[in-house]
Amino acid sequence: MTDTFCGRTVLVTGGAAGLGRAHALAFGARGAHVILADIAEAGMAETKALVEAAGGSASAHCCDMASEAEIAALAETVLAAHPRLDVLINNAGLHMGEIARGFFGLGQAKWQHYLAVNTLGPVLLAEALRPALAAAKGLIINKSSMASYQPATAYGITKACLNVFTHAMAMQFAADEIRCVGIAPGLMETPAAKDGVAEDNWQRLKGMQLVRRQGTAEDIANMAVFLASPEGSFVNNQILLCDGGNQMRGFRI
Ligand SMILES: NC(=O)c1ccc[n+]([C@@H]2O[C@H](COP(=O)([O-])OP(=O)(O)OC[C@H]3O[C@@H](n4cnc5c(N)ncnc54)[C@H](O)[C@@H]3O)[C@@H](O)[C@H]2O)c1
């Protein structure tokens, strides 16, 4: 364990698995207290145990990012316990299955759910946590996707909308010296992505990268660590792609 983020607090939504777990471990192992928020209780318990095994500390909170009431309750709990919040990582998201197959025929209820989780939840949570983020002159990281650059699916559209919010949030939160940055991963090996993308499509997408290795959850967590560190403190209002150069070949998701 290192102490780079000792005394800092980091909240990770979707911290029960995949990229969120990697973020939790990266910050926890560097001394931050990690607050996990997710709907998957068992996964959160596993992440908490992993953070603690790495020498860090964590708390776990059930919160459905589609629910305004649950977001408000989470924020109330966090504000009471942590008057300063250094980093909010809006990572929870729906990205596999029907949401990633197109956008016609979904109907209003599904659209509202996808937009609630992937787009509005991050905005509402950041708004609710603003006092603690302001006290720390903190950082909001919105988890976007390379799919946001080619919004041919409901998923890509929800993330493209989140990119727009990221710019608006950077502007609006600047009054409190809070930065807001998006990270747009390419194809990263997480259990959900590996299960959700057919093997031939996985190999095709991987073959489009300029970097000839598999992108990992740690690649994304490392970007977040950089952004939250003094070395990254002049970066604001950007959507940063981390896709092994996939964009050069036009994505073709
Ligand atoms: N893995 C990739 O290749 C990739 C690429 C681009 C973007 N992303 C984005 O990164 C994020 C994490 O991806 P991952 O691969 O780790 O996925 P994942 O499915 O493993 O993790 C997502 C987490 O979000 C949680 N979650 C889902 N709905 C929720 C809700 N309503 N409220 C609270 N939590 C909820 C899940 O329980 C899960 O723990 C997502 O936003 C995804 O869109 C992933």
Ligand as a Chemical Component Dictionary entry (heavy atoms), coordinates in Angstrom:
data_LIG
# 
_chem_comp.id                   LIG 
_chem_comp.type                 NON-POLYMER 
_chem_comp.pdbx_formal_charge   0 
_chem_comp.three_letter_code    LIG 
# 
loop_
_chem_comp_atom.comp_id 
_chem_comp_atom.atom_id 
_chem_comp_atom.alt_atom_id 
_chem_comp_atom.type_symbol 
_chem_comp_atom.charge 
_chem_comp_atom.model_Cartn_x 
_chem_comp_atom.model_Cartn_y 
_chem_comp_atom.model_Cartn_z 
_chem_comp_atom.pdbx_ordinal 
LIG N1  N1  N 0  -15.845 -2.892 -20.046 1  
LIG C1  C1  C 0  -15.825 -2.144 -21.118 2  
LIG O1  O1  O 0  -15.296 -2.536 -22.164 3  
LIG C2  C2  C 0  -16.416 -0.750 -21.091 4  
LIG C3  C3  C 0  -16.185 0.073  -22.199 5  
LIG C4  C4  C 0  -16.694 1.361  -22.214 6  
LIG C5  C5  C 0  -17.414 1.824  -21.126 7  
LIG N2  N2  N 1  -17.655 1.017  -20.058 8  
LIG C6  C6  C 0  -18.454 1.568  -18.950 9  
LIG O2  O2  O 0  -17.788 1.361  -17.725 10 
LIG C7  C7  C 0  -18.737 1.137  -16.676 11 
LIG C8  C8  C 0  -18.440 -0.189 -15.987 12 
LIG O3  O3  O 0  -18.358 -1.221 -16.958 13 
LIG P1  P1  P 0  -17.996 -2.741 -16.533 14 
LIG O4  O4  O 0  -17.513 -3.427 -17.743 15 
LIG O5  O5  O -1 -17.182 -2.727 -15.303 16 
LIG O6  O6  O 0  -19.491 -3.272 -16.236 17 
LIG P2  P2  P 0  -20.098 -4.157 -15.051 18 
LIG O7  O7  O 0  -21.445 -4.569 -15.545 19 
LIG O8  O8  O 0  -19.128 -5.185 -14.609 20 
LIG O9  O9  O 0  -20.235 -3.112 -13.866 21 
LIG C9  C9  C 0  -21.286 -2.205 -13.788 22 
LIG C10 C10 C 0  -21.687 -2.082 -12.340 23 
LIG O10 O10 O 0  -22.788 -1.157 -12.294 24 
LIG C11 C11 C 0  -23.761 -1.703 -11.419 25 
LIG N3  N3  N 0  -25.074 -1.196 -11.765 26 
LIG C12 C12 C 0  -25.831 -1.515 -12.838 27 
LIG N4  N4  N 0  -27.014 -0.876 -12.769 28 
LIG C13 C13 C 0  -26.986 -0.146 -11.631 29 
LIG C14 C14 C 0  -27.927 0.715  -11.015 30 
LIG N5  N5  N 0  -29.151 0.921  -11.524 31 
LIG N6  N6  N 0  -27.570 1.319  -9.859  32 
LIG C15 C15 C 0  -26.362 1.082  -9.293  33 
LIG N7  N7  N 0  -25.444 0.269  -9.834  34 
LIG C16 C16 C 0  -25.764 -0.342 -10.992 35 
LIG C17 C17 C 0  -23.672 -3.214 -11.604 36 
LIG O11 O11 O 0  -24.243 -3.916 -10.513 37 
LIG C18 C18 C 0  -22.177 -3.410 -11.749 38 
LIG O12 O12 O 0  -21.557 -3.643 -10.501 39 
LIG C19 C19 C 0  -20.121 1.200  -17.326 40 
LIG O13 O13 O 0  -20.640 2.503  -17.178 41 
LIG C20 C20 C 0  -19.816 0.914  -18.789 42 
LIG O14 O14 O 0  -20.768 1.482  -19.646 43 
LIG C21 C21 C 0  -17.178 -0.273 -20.019 44 
# 
loop_
_chem_comp_bond.comp_id 
_chem_comp_bond.atom_id_1 
_chem_comp_bond.atom_id_2 
_chem_comp_bond.value_order 
_chem_comp_bond.pdbx_ordinal 
LIG N1  C1  SING 1  
LIG C1  O1  DOUB 2  
LIG C1  C2  SING 3  
LIG C2  C3  SING 4  
LIG C2  C21 DOUB 5  
LIG C3  C4  DOUB 6  
LIG C4  C5  SING 7  
LIG C5  N2  DOUB 8  
LIG N2  C6  SING 9  
LIG N2  C21 SING 10 
LIG C6  O2  SING 11 
LIG C6  C20 SING 12 
LIG O2  C7  SING 13 
LIG C7  C8  SING 14 
LIG C7  C19 SING 15 
LIG C8  O3  SING 16 
LIG O3  P1  SING 17 
LIG P1  O4  DOUB 18 
LIG P1  O5  SING 19 
LIG P1  O6  SING 20 
LIG O6  P2  SING 21 
LIG P2  O7  DOUB 22 
LIG P2  O8  SING 23 
LIG P2  O9  SING 24 
LIG O9  C9  SING 25 
LIG C9  C10 SING 26 
LIG C10 O10 SING 27 
LIG C10 C18 SING 28 
LIG O10 C11 SING 29 
LIG C11 N3  SING 30 
LIG C11 C17 SING 31 
LIG N3  C12 SING 32 
LIG N3  C16 SING 33 
LIG C12 N4  DOUB 34 
LIG N4  C13 SING 35 
LIG C13 C14 SING 36 
LIG C13 C16 DOUB 37 
LIG C14 N5  SING 38 
LIG C14 N6  DOUB 39 
LIG N6  C15 SING 40 
LIG C15 N7  DOUB 41 
LIG N7  C16 SING 42 
LIG C17 O11 SING 43 
LIG C17 C18 SING 44 
LIG C18 O12 SING 45 
LIG C19 O13 SING 46 
LIG C19 C20 SING 47 
LIG C20 O14 SING 48 
# 
